[in-house]
Amino acid sequence: MPTTETKQEQKTGIIADIALEAKNFSMYYSNFKAVKNVSMAFPKNDVTALIGPSGCGKSTFLRSLNRMNDIIPGTRMEGEILLDGNNILDPTVDVVELRRQIGMVWQRPNPFEKSVFDNVAYGPKYQGIRNKKKLEEIVEESLRKAALWDEVKDRLHTSAKALSGGQQQRLCIARSIAIKPRILLLDEPTSALDPISTMKIEELVVELKKEYTIIIVTHNMQQAARISSYTAFFLMGDLIEYDQTNNMFLSPSKQETSDYIAGRFG
Ligand SMILES: Nc1ncnc2c1ncn2[C@@H]1O[C@H](COP(=O)(O)OP(=O)(O)OP(=O)(O)O)[C@@H](O)[C@H]1O
C-alpha cells in the first residue's frame, strides 16, 4: 500500500505542464506561521481552486504567489515559489514585473475612480503605451475577453463606479488582462456578487483558462467543483490534500477533507 503522501505525489505528478510551483513554502505574520511548508504545482492553462475554512491560510498563500504580502509589515517567507525555474521570493526579483505576469483580482470589485476606458488603459499606459489607437485596441480586446464589451461599449467614458458589482468585477478582470499576464490570482471574486453575476464570472473563468493559468480562492465548494480541474484543501495553514477536483470531491483521501466537503465543519 502506498502511503498517503506517495499517493498524493503520484496524483500531482500527473501535471504535465507546470505554470508555478511552491516548494516547502511557509509564510509568517511576525511569529505566527500562517502557511506551513506547502509544496504544490499549479497546472498551466487550467483552473486550480484553493478551499478551506476561514483562517486556514488560503488567501495568505494566494497573495504570496505574486508577493502581494510584501506590503504587510512583519511578514516573512521561507521555501521557494518557482516561475520558469526561478524563485520569485528572491529579494532581487522585480515585483512590479512579477505582478504584471501574475495578476490579481480581489474579493470586492475595486475599480479606480476613473472611466471604464481609463481603468483598462491604466496598466498599458503605465507600461509606456501612448498611441491612442493601440490603447483603444487593447481596451476593446480586454473587455471582450472579460465578456463585458457588449455591456459597456457605449459607456466607455462614464465612471466605472456606475457599473453593477458584477460588471465592476469583470472590469477588474479586464484591467488585469490588459497588461498581458500569464497567471491570474482570484481571491473569492464572486463572494460579493449575486447568483447571476457569479454565474457570468464562473463562465468567464472557464473561458479564460484557454489563455491563462488561473488560481482561485473560494469558500464555495460547488464553485470549486464547477470550474476547477485541481483543488487544494487547507486547514490551519497546512495543505491537507491536493488532487484533481473530481477525485477530491468524490473520494477524498483524508478524513479532514471528507468532513469539510460534507459540511461537518467550516
Ligand atoms: N495581516 C495579517 N496580520 C496578522 N495575521 C494575519 C493577517 N492576515 C491574516 N492573518 C492570519 O493568518 C491566518 C490565515 O488568514 P487568511 O486570511 O490567509 O485565511 P483565509 O483562509 O483566506 O480566511 P478567509 O476565508 O476568512 O479569508 C489567520 O489566522 C489570520 O488571522
The ligand as an SDF file (V2000), in Angstrom:
LIG
                    3D

 31 33  0  0  0  0  0  0  0  0999 V2000
   -2.2700   40.9870    8.1160 N   0  0  0  0  0  0  0  0  0  0  0  0
   -2.2860   39.9760    8.9800 C   0  0  0  0  0  0  0  0  0  0  0  0
   -1.6040   40.0600   10.1540 N   0  0  0  0  0  0  0  0  0  0  0  0
   -1.5950   39.0420   11.0560 C   0  0  0  0  0  0  0  0  0  0  0  0
   -2.2670   37.8820   10.8530 N   0  0  0  0  0  0  0  0  0  0  0  0
   -2.9590   37.7450    9.7150 C   0  0  0  0  0  0  0  0  0  0  0  0
   -3.0120   38.7770    8.7290 C   0  0  0  0  0  0  0  0  0  0  0  0
   -3.7970   38.3500    7.7010 N   0  0  0  0  0  0  0  0  0  0  0  0
   -4.2040   37.1110    8.0340 C   0  0  0  0  0  0  0  0  0  0  0  0
   -3.7050   36.7460    9.2440 N   0  0  0  0  0  0  0  0  0  0  0  0
   -3.9360   35.4670    9.9360 C   0  0  0  0  0  0  0  0  0  0  0  0
   -3.4150   34.4180    9.1450 O   0  0  0  0  0  0  0  0  0  0  0  0
   -4.2930   33.2930    9.1480 C   0  0  0  0  0  0  0  0  0  0  0  0
   -4.7180   32.9860    7.7150 C   0  0  0  0  0  0  0  0  0  0  0  0
   -5.5160   34.0590    7.2430 O   0  0  0  0  0  0  0  0  0  0  0  0
   -6.0720   34.0850    5.7430 P   0  0  0  0  0  0  0  0  0  0  0  0
   -6.7860   35.3810    5.5440 O   0  0  0  0  0  0  0  0  0  0  0  0
   -4.9940   33.7270    4.8120 O   0  0  0  0  0  0  0  0  0  0  0  0
   -7.1040   32.8790    5.8020 O   0  0  0  0  0  0  0  0  0  0  0  0
   -8.2540   32.5010    4.7700 P   0  0  0  0  0  0  0  0  0  0  0  0
   -8.2720   31.0170    4.7580 O   0  0  0  0  0  0  0  0  0  0  0  0
   -8.0640   33.1720    3.4900 O   0  0  0  0  0  0  0  0  0  0  0  0
   -9.5320   33.0430    5.5340 O   0  0  0  0  0  0  0  0  0  0  0  0
  -10.8630   33.7610    4.9520 P   0  0  0  0  0  0  0  0  0  0  0  0
  -11.5390   32.7090    4.1560 O   0  0  0  0  0  0  0  0  0  0  0  0
  -11.6120   34.1410    6.1940 O   0  0  0  0  0  0  0  0  0  0  0  0
  -10.4090   34.9220    4.1390 O   0  0  0  0  0  0  0  0  0  0  0  0
   -5.4540   33.6670   10.0600 C   0  0  0  0  0  0  0  0  0  0  0  0
   -5.1960   33.1300   11.3430 O   0  0  0  0  0  0  0  0  0  0  0  0
   -5.4190   35.1810   10.0900 C   0  0  0  0  0  0  0  0  0  0  0  0
   -5.9190   35.6820   11.3020 O   0  0  0  0  0  0  0  0  0  0  0  0
  1  2  1  0
  2  3  1  0
  2  7  2  0
  3  4  2  0
  4  5  1  0
  5  6  2  0
  6  7  1  0
  6 10  1  0
  7  8  1  0
  8  9  2  0
  9 10  1  0
 10 11  1  0
 11 12  1  0
 11 30  1  0
 12 13  1  0
 13 14  1  0
 13 28  1  0
 14 15  1  0
 15 16  1  0
 16 17  2  0
 16 18  1  0
 16 19  1  0
 19 20  1  0
 20 21  2  0
 20 22  1  0
 20 23  1  0
 23 24  1  0
 24 25  2  0
 24 26  1  0
 24 27  1  0
 28 29  1  0
 28 30  1  0
 30 31  1  0
M  END
$$$$
